[in-house]
């Protein structure tokens, strides 16, 4: 039975919109899931700590629920820098471009074991290749080759070698958008961190992955490597708290820590943008916000959003508020 309804609240509280199909059997109704997710977004301590934000959850058919929480919260079409959430987009682009078959070198570039670990940043007016050659961005560190090191140099080098060297911001965006069906922009020609987009646009990308319309669907979690230097001898640097030991696949995290993780796939950005797909690849979601104050803190803005997003995901899947 198809159900659609909208629940509106006063400014500064969640505005929830959902449309979905309650499935037969023992599956939970969309209304119950949405209520649990909304209550978690509004009241869960991990979520009150990161307000204001926008959140959404959907499946292969499209958006199922969304909400705005806190004063001056962004909306679904608010464009913002997504920092490292760019990595999942670029990883999906490379997988799509190569028909799902990657060389060993490309795999190393996309799960950050290539040894290109001296990257700092790009200048907005540069090309992809110009940024790669700037300062020490293209320096290969032999001691880091084969070991996980979270950073932008891997993807910068891959893009330079894979035909994107002449791309400026506009060309890089055009190439990525053409294959992924997105409408992202780049504020600097950095595949790993330069994208700017909206929750609605990024959610559309996640929907296409879940629906199997993009080859990333079959690459979720593929070629994953360990990431925590405290527990893994082949890891050098991770931005994640060392109390967690997730893996990293082709441009995205696998949240499979045996204690805290739930097996979801994600790509948290340093400014607080957190996209995810659950471990069954049935549900997708976005938590969208920009928090520059805590971008360099511990835990940083991205990890703080991860904690809230993980709780919203758990509430949605279980139908019980956190």
C-alpha positions in Angstrom: 0.0 0.0 0.0 1.5 3.3 -1.0 1.6 6.0 1.7 2.6 9.6 1.4 2.5 12.3 4.0 4.3 15.4 5.3 4.8 16.5 8.9 5.9 20.1 9.4 7.2 21.6 12.6 8.0 25.1 13.8 11.2 26.8 12.5 14.3 25.4 14.1 12.7 21.9 14.4 12.7 19.1 11.9 10.6 19.4 8.8 9.9 15.9 7.6 8.7 14.8 4.2 8.4 11.3 3.2 6.9 9.1 0.5 7.3 5.4 0.3 5.7 2.0 0.1 5.1 -0.1 3.2 6.4 -3.5 2.2 4.6 -6.7 2.9 5.4 -9.3 5.6 7.3 -8.3 8.7 9.1 -5.3 7.2 8.6 -2.0 9.0 6.4 0.7 7.6 8.1 3.8 6.3 6.2 5.9 8.8 7.7 4.0 11.8 11.2 4.3 10.4 10.8 8.0 9.6 9.5 8.8 13.1 12.4 7.0 14.7 14.9 8.8 12.4 13.3 12.2 13.1 13.2 11.7 16.8 16.9 10.6 16.8 17.9 13.6 14.6 16.2 16.0 17.1 17.0 14.4 20.5 20.0 12.1 20.2 23.0 13.6 22.0 25.3 12.9 19.0 22.9 14.8 16.8 22.1 17.7 19.1 25.9 18.2 19.2 26.0 18.9 15.5 22.9 21.0 14.8 22.0 22.7 12.5 21.9 20.1 9.8 19.8 18.5 7.1 19.3 14.8 6.8 17.7 12.4 4.3 17.2 8.7 3.8 16.1 6.9 0.7 16.2 3.7 -1.3 16.5 2.6 -4.9 13.1 4.2 -5.7 14.1 7.6 -4.3 13.8 9.8 -1.2 11.9 8.3 1.7 12.3 10.8 4.5 14.1 14.1 5.1 14.4 16.7 7.8 15.9 20.0 8.9 17.1 20.3 12.5 18.2 23.4 14.2 18.1 27.1 13.5 19.2 28.1 10.0 19.6 24.5 8.9 20.5 23.9 5.3 18.0 22.5 2.9 18.2 19.7 0.4 19.4 22.0 -2.4 21.8 24.1 -0.3 25.2 23.9 -2.1 28.2 23.4 0.2 31.8 22.2 0.1 31.8 18.5 0.9 35.6 18.0 1.4 36.5 14.3 1.6 33.0 13.2 0.5 34.5 14.1 -2.9 36.5 10.9 -2.6 33.5 8.6 -3.1 32.4 10.5 -6.1 35.8 10.3 -7.7 36.2 6.6 -6.8 32.8 5.9 -8.5 33.9 8.0 -11.5 37.0 5.9 -12.0 35.2 2.6 -11.5 32.5 3.8 -14.0 35.1 5.1 -16.5 36.9 1.8 -16.6 33.9 -0.4 -16.8 34.4 -1.8 -13.3 37.8 -3.4 -14.1 40.7 -1.6 -12.5 44.4 -2.1 -12.7 46.4 -2.8 -9.6 47.8 0.7 -9.8 44.3 2.2 -9.9 43.2 0.1 -6.9 46.3 1.4 -4.9 45.4 5.0 -5.8 41.8 4.6 -4.8 42.3 2.9 -1.5 45.3 5.1 -0.6 48.2 2.7 -0.6 50.1 4.1 -3.6 52.8 6.0 -1.6 51.8 9.5 -2.8 51.6 10.9 0.7 53.1 14.4 0.5 50.0 16.2 -0.9 49.0 19.5 0.6 46.4 21.3 -1.5 45.5 22.7 -4.9 45.2 26.3 -6.0 41.8 27.2 -7.5 43.2 28.3 -10.9 45.3 25.2 -11.5 44.6 22.2 -13.6 44.6 18.7 -12.1 48.1 18.0 -13.5 49.3 21.5 -12.5 48.3 20.8 -8.9 49.9 17.4 -9.0 53.2 18.9 -10.0 53.0 21.8 -7.5 55.3 21.8 -4.5 55.7 18.2 -3.2 52.2 16.9 -4.3 53.7 14.4 -6.7 56.4 13.1 -4.4 56.3 9.3 -4.0 57.4 8.1 -0.6 58.8 4.5 -1.0 58.3 3.7 2.7 54.6 4.4 2.5 54.0 2.3 -0.7 51.6 -0.5 0.1 50.5 1.1 3.4 47.3 3.0 4.0 47.8 6.8 4.3 44.6 8.9 4.1 45.3 11.9 1.8 44.6 13.6 -1.5 47.8 12.8 -3.3 46.7 9.3 -4.4 43.7 10.5 -6.3 45.5 13.6 -7.6 48.2 11.3 -9.1 45.7 8.8 -10.5 43.7 11.6 -12.2 46.9 13.1 -13.7 47.9 9.7 -15.2 44.4 8.7 -16.2 43.6 11.5 -18.7 42.5 14.4 -16.4 45.8 16.3 -16.2 44.5 19.2 -18.4 41.2 19.5 -16.5 40.5 22.7 -14.7 37.6 22.9 -12.2 35.0 23.1 -15.0 36.3 20.3 -17.1 36.8 18.0 -14.1 33.2 18.6 -13.0 32.0 18.0 -16.6 33.8 14.7 -16.8 32.6 13.4 -13.5 29.0 14.6 -13.9 28.7 13.1 -17.3 29.4 9.6 -16.0 27.7 9.8 -12.6 24.6 11.9 -13.5 25.5 14.5 -10.9 25.7 18.3 -11.0 28.7 18.8 -8.7 31.2 21.7 -9.1 34.8 21.9 -8.1 36.2 24.9 -6.2 39.7 23.5 -6.7 40.9 20.8 -9.2 41.3 18.2 -6.4 39.4 15.0 -7.0 39.8 13.9 -3.4 38.5 17.1 -1.7 37.4 19.9 -4.1 33.8 19.1 -4.8 30.8 21.4 -3.9 27.3 20.0 -4.2 24.0 19.7 -2.4 22.5 16.9 -0.3 19.8 16.3 -3.0 22.5 15.9 -5.7 24.7 13.7 -3.6 21.6 11.7 -2.6 20.8 11.2 -6.3 24.2 9.7 -6.8 23.7 7.3 -3.8 20.3 6.3 -5.1 21.8 5.3 -8.5 24.5 3.3 -6.7 21.9 1.5 -4.6 19.7 0.9 -7.7 22.6 -0.7 -9.5 22.7 2.1 -12.1 26.4 2.8 -11.4 29.1 0.2 -11.2 30.0 1.4 -7.7 27.1 -0.8 -6.6 29.3 -3.9 -7.2 32.4 -2.2 -5.9 31.1 -1.3 -2.5 33.6 -2.5 0.0 35.8 -4.0 -2.7 39.6 -4.1 -2.2 39.3 -2.8 1.4 42.4 -2.3 3.5 42.9 -1.8 7.2 43.4 1.8 8.3 44.2 2.1 12.0 47.9 2.4 12.8 47.2 1.3 16.3 46.0 -2.1 15.2 47.3 -2.5 11.7 51.0 -2.6 10.7 50.2 -1.6 7.1 48.5 1.6 8.1 50.3 4.9 8.5 47.7 7.6 9.0 43.9 7.8 9.5 41.6 10.7 10.4 39.3 8.4 12.2 39.5 8.1 16.0 42.0 5.3 16.9 39.4 3.8 19.1 37.8 2.5 15.8 39.3 0.2 13.2 37.2 0.5 10.0 38.5 -0.5 6.5 38.8 1.7 3.4 37.7 0.6 0.0 37.7 2.4 -3.4 37.1 6.0 -2.3 34.9 5.1 0.7 35.0 3.8 4.2 33.6 0.5 5.4 32.4 1.1 8.9 33.1 -2.5 10.1 34.8 -1.9 13.4 33.9 -4.9 15.5 32.5 -2.8 18.4 31.2 0.5 17.0 30.7 -0.3 13.4 27.6 -1.5 11.5 29.2 -2.4 8.2 27.9 0.7 6.4 29.8 2.4 3.5 30.4 6.1 3.9 32.6 9.1 3.0 32.6 11.7 5.8 34.0 15.2 4.8 36.1 17.4 7.1 33.4 20.1 7.2 30.6 17.8 8.3 29.0 16.4 5.1 28.3 12.7 5.7 26.9 10.4 3.0 26.2 6.7 3.6 24.9 3.5 2.2 23.9 0.8 4.7 25.7 -2.6 4.7 22.8 -4.3 2.8 23.0 -1.6 0.1 19.2 -1.1 0.5 19.2 2.3 2.1 21.2 5.5 1.5 21.4 8.7 3.5 23.0 12.1 3.8 23.7 14.3 6.7 24.6 17.8 5.4 26.1 20.7 7.3 29.2 22.9 7.2 31.2 23.3 10.5 34.5 25.0 10.0 35.1 25.5 13.8 35.8 21.8 14.4 37.3 20.8 11.1 40.7 20.5 12.6 39.6 19.3 16.1 39.5 15.9 17.6 37.0 14.5 16.9 36.6 16.6 13.7 33.4 17.8 12.1 33.3 14.8 9.8 33.6 12.3 12.6 31.0 14.2 14.7 28.6 13.9 11.7 29.4 10.3 11.4 28.3 9.6 15.0 25.0 11.4 14.4 24.5 9.9 10.9 25.2 6.4 12.3 22.5 6.9 15.0 20.0 8.1 12.4 20.8 5.1 10.2 20.3 2.7 13.2 17.0 4.3 14.0 15.8 4.1 10.5 16.8 0.4 10.0 15.4 -0.7 13.4 12.4 1.6 13.6 13.4 2.6 17.1 14.8 6.0 18.1 18.2 6.2 19.6 
